[in-house]
Amino acid sequence: MNNHFRRTTCRLCGSNDLTSVLKLASTPPANSFVDSNNKNIEQETFPLELFFCEHCAHLQLTDIVDPRLLFENYVYVSGTSPNFINHFKDYAQSIIQLYSKPNVDSLVIDIGSNDGTLLKFFKESGFRILGIDPAISIAENATKNGIETLPSFFTSSLSRDICKDRGFASVITANNVFAHADNLQEIIHGVKNLLAQDGIFVFEVSYLVDVFEKTLFDTIYHEHLSYHSVIPLKNFFSNNGMELINVQRVTTHGGSIRGVAQLASGTRQVDKSVEQLIQLEKSIGLNKSLTLKKLADRISSVKYDLNTCLEKIKQEGKSIAGYGAPAKTTTLMYEFGIDSDQIDFIVDDSPLKQGLFTPGLHIPVLPTLEIYKRKPDYLLLLAWNFANPIMEKHNRFLIDGGHFILPLPTVQVI
């Protein structure tokens, strides 16, 4: 099976006027954890290079890894994080309250619904719900837990079948998956097939402003094919029979945006937030490839700071473990050259990852209780976006004399 191909055009506008702005270390797929039977087998790595579209200002990866390889045996679930559970609860309530209160019993569909955490809150409010997710076991478990989920990729053909069987949807959501798909036109065509005349499409994606300003390069990995900003998104929706009517910044994943779009014939007014963020992006220069090329220098600076910190700790004979095995860990460790010479083991709250080994580097992932059994001197917070709740939860580690290391946005030792 050919696991990889290279796109030569912009996935938003189709232009082939692409400029390379950042080349990171090649990595295996960021969530391709392996079990003990496969830890001695070398995993294939793929290029990780960002290209800027000079025509529409979209930023994207052009090296595409087979999505079946990435998603069918997925090990990330939203429901293991209290922060994300609360986020999705507020998310659902916000949609219900702000957008004309969709009629109870109308249909809400979540594309890339994962374990159904978001849909659960819509169901509790009386809506009919349907999840769509290609991660087979996660989709099956969600259905068993009362959140009906189709184990499939979302396509225009599937959308027509759903509409025929269940009718139009008043709300369609797609969280982070809008950054995951290579054929975004296919998703939008499917959304248009399914969306009621007065319905809304709501999506969350990492925001390029935050990635750039905070040097969040570790959010760049093969699942994330697109790095979104409002300038190209507004034109993309307009060119595909839809209208972007609202964009709000949210804190997830170090900084994201929640966008709301309607059919081009929709009656809702465009909120001023759309133009405000367009002006912000222009003021930073995110519509120019030269600006984005500066990201490489920022990454080099953080790399030097963190490697200097870790080297000093190891020279003192101290031990270091990692906390959290999110996908971003793979990018960070490969780009910074961090491996089992520095990190003895990693702990993670997700049972799906415990007992496995990290992609490519094959560092063991263990339950969090191992912190107190093995007593490392330092914990490198690889899940840095949850630094505060992790440190609050494991204050005992600090009391016992341990230290936390935050790698991003700047290196800190606590």
N, C-alpha and C positions, 0 to 999 in steps of 0.2 A: 504493500500500500504506500502511495506517495503521501507523506505526512505534511508536505510543505509546498507552497508556491508563492511567487512574488507578484503582487499587484503593480501595475504600471500607471494607473490613473487615480485621481482623487475619488473617494467613495461618496463624496457629497455632490460634486458638480461634474465629475467625469473628465476634468482637465488632466493632461499628462505633463503639465508644467510644474514638476515637483522638485524641491530643493532639499537635500539632506541637511538637517540642522543639529542632529545629535546621534552619535553612535555609541551604544553601550555594549558591555560584554555579552556575548552570546550565552544563552541559558537554555536549560530544558524548560518545558511548560511549567509555570510557576506553582501549579497544584498537583504535579505528577509525583506524589509521594509513593514510596515503594515499601513492600513488606520485607521481612527478614530473608525470605527466599530469593529476593531479587536485589538485595543491597550490594552485592558484589558485581552486578552487571552495569556496565557503563551506559548511561542514558544519552540519547541524542540531544544535541543542543541546536538552537536555531538563532539566526541573526535578530538583533534587537536595535533597530535603527529608525529614527523619527524623520519623516519628510513633511515639508510645508508646501501647501498648494499656493502658488503665486497668483492664482486666479481668484480663489474664494477665501483664502486664509485659513483653511482647515489644516489641522495637524494630525498625522496618522502614521501607524506602522504600515509598511508595504509587504512585509513577510508574514504570510498567513499560515498558521498551523491548522491542520484538519480539525474542525470544531468537534468532531466525534472524539478525537484524542483528548481534547480539552474538557469536555463537559459531560460525556455520558457516564463517567465514573467519578463525578465531582465529590469533593470532600468538605466543601464549605457550606454551612447552614446558618441562616440568620438567627435562628432561635436560641443559639448557645450564648448570645451576647445580650445581657440586660439592656445595654445602651441601644442596641438596634431594635429590641422589642419596644422600648419606650418611643424610639424614633418613629417606628411604623404606626404605633398607636396614635401619636400626635398627627402623623401624616394623614391617616384615614379620617380622623376627626376634622382636620383642616379642609380636606376635599369636600366632605359632607356639609360643612358649615358655610364655606366660602362660595361654592359654585352651585347656587340655586338649589341646594339640598336635593340631590337626585332622588327620585321617587323610590321609597322603600319597595323592595321586591324587583327593582330594575337590576340589570345585569352588570356586574363589575368583573373585568377580566384583567389578570396580571400576567404579563409576558415575562418569562424568566422568574416564575413565582417562588422558586427554591422550596423551602419547607412550608410555605403558606403563611408565614408570620403576618404579612400585611393583610392578606385576604381574610384571615381569622377575625380581624377587627371589623371589616365590612360585614362579614357574616353575622357577627354578634349584633350589628345594627339593623339586621333584617334584610340585607340585600342577597340576591342570588349571586353566587360567585363561581369562577372557574379559573384555575391556574393552568399555565402551560410552561413546561420545563423539560429540557432534554436529559437531565440527570435522572436516569431510570429509577434507581433505588430511592432517591430522595422524593421523586414524584410519587412512587408507590406508597412510601411511608406517609406522605402528606395526605393522600387519598384515604388511607387507613385511619388517619387522625381526623377525618371529617372535612378536609379541604380538597374537593375533587380537583385532580390535576392530571392533565394529559401529558404523557411522557414523550414529548415531541418538540422539535424546533418549530417556531412560529413562521408560517408561510402564508402567502396570499391564498393558496388553495385551501389550507386549513381554515383560514378565516371565513371563507365562503361556506364551508361545511358547518362551522359553528353557528354562523348567522342563520343558516337554513334550519338547524335543529333547535336553536335557543333564542333567536331574534337578535335585535341590535343591542349594543352595550351603551350604557350611559357614561361609564367611566372605563377607560383602558389605561393601565399603568405599565411602565417598563423601567425598572430601577437598576441602574448600572449596565443592564444588558444592552442599552442603546449605544454603549461604547464597545460592546462585544461583537456585534454583528458586522460582517463584511458587506452584505447587501442591504443597506439601510432603505433603499427604495422599495425593496420587497416588504420590509416591515411596515413602511408607511402605506403602501398599497393595501396591505392586510388590515391595517388600522382603519383606513378609509372604508373598506368593505364592511367592517363590523360596527363602526361608530354611528350612534343615533345622530339625527340632524342637529340636536342641541347638546350632543355629548362632548366630552373632553378627553384628550390624551395627555397623561401626566408622566413625566420621565425625570429620573435623577441620574446625573453623571458627575464624575469628577470635573472640577472647573479648572481650566487651563491657567487662569489668573493665580489660583492658589498653588498649582504645581510649579509655576514659574517663580512666583515671589517667595515661596517657602522652600524651594529646591526639593520638591517631593518627587524626585526621580524614581523612587522605588514603587510608585504607583504605575510605572511603565512596565508592562509585561504582555505576553502574547495574547492573553484573553482580552486585554484592552487595546482594541485596534484603533480607536479614535480618542482624541484628547480635545474635548469640546470647548468652544467659546461661542458667544452669542452671535457675533458677526456672521460667520458662515451658517449657523443654525437657522437664523431668521430667513436667509435666502433659500436654504434647503427646503424648509417647510413651504415657503411661497412657491417654489418651483414644482412642488408636488401636491398642489391643490389643498394646502392647509395654511394656517396662520398661527404664528407664535404670539400669544397674547399676554403671557406673564412669565417672568423669570425671577426666582428668589434664591439668594445664597443660603446654603445650609452647611452645617459643620461636619457632616459625615465624611469619612475617608480623608480627613485633613482639610477638606474644603470642597464642596460640591455645589451644583445648581439644581433646582427643581423647576423644570419648565412645564408650561401648560400650553397646549395647542388645540385649536378647533378646526373644523372644516372651513374652507375658504368662504363658504356661504353662511358661516355662523354669525350670531348677532351680538356676541360679547365684545366690549370695547378692548382695545389693546392698552394694557397697563403701561404707565410711564417707566416701569422697571426695565422693560426691554431696551429702550433707548438709553437709559442711564448706564446700563452695563456695556452697551456698545461704545459709549463715550469713554468709559473706564478702560476698556480694552485698547482703544485707540491711543489714549493718553500714555499707557504703558508701552505701546508699540507692538502689541501681539498680532497686528496685521502685517508685520514685516519679518521676513526670515532672519534678517541680521540681528534683531532683538533676541530671538529664540536661540541663536547660536551661542549666546552668552551663558546659557545654562550649563554648558560643559565646564566652564571655569568655576562656577559655583559648586558643582559636584566634586571637582578636584580638590577644592578647599575643604569641604566636609570630609572627604576621604582621608586627607592628610591628618585632620584633627582627630578623627576616630581611630585611625590606625596607630597614631602616636599614643593615644590614650590606652588602647588595648596592649600595645607593645610594652609600655611602662608597667602595666599591671602584671603581665606575664613575667617580666624581668624581676619583679618583686616576689615571684613564686606564688602569686594568688591565682585562684580559679575563677573562671567565667562561664556562666550558663546563659542561654537565651530565654526570653519570655515571649511566647506567641510565635505561631508558625503560619501567619497569613501569607498570601501569595507574594506580597511585597518583599518578604524575607529573601526569596530566591534572587530577585533583582539586586537587592542591597548587598548580599553576601558575595555574589559573583562579581559585581562591579567593584567592590572594595577589597576583593581578594581575601575574604574572611572564611575560614573553614574549621575543621576539627582541631587544627593547631591552636586556635584561639578559643573556640567554643566547645565545651565538653559535652553538653546536651542541651536540648530545648524543651521547655514545658509548654503545654497548651491546654486550654479549657475544653476543647472539643474532643469527645470520645472517638469521633471519626478519624482523628489524626494520631491519637495516642497509640503507641506501639508500632508506628510506622517510622520511616526514615525520610529526611528532607530530599527534595528533588536534586539529583545530581551529586550533591556533596554527601548525602547519606548520613547526616547527623541524627541520632535517635531523638524522637519526640515522645515525651513522657508526661504522666499526669502531674499537676501542679504540686501535689504533696511531696514530690521528689525534691523540691526546693529545701524542705526541712529535714529530709533524710540525708541528702548528699551535701547540704550546706555549702554551696558555692559562695565565694566572697563577693562576687558581683553578678548582677543580672542585667544583661543587655536587652532593653525593651524593644524587641523587633516589632511588636504591635504598638508602636509609639503613639498612634492616634488614640489609644485607650490608656495612656500613661497614668492619668490621674486616678481613674477607678482601679487600675491594677495596683498602684502604690497604696491606695487606701485599703484595698482588700488584703494586701500583704504587708501591712505596717509592721507586723511581727518580724519580718525579715530585716527591716531597718533597725528595730529595737535590738535584735540579736547581733547587730554589728555589720549587716550587709549593706551593699550600695547598689543603687540603680544607675544605669547608664542610658541616657536618651540619645539616640543617634541623629534624630532630625526633629525640627528644622535646623537646630544647631546642637552640637555635642554638649551634653551636660552630665555631670556626675552628681548624684544626690545620695 
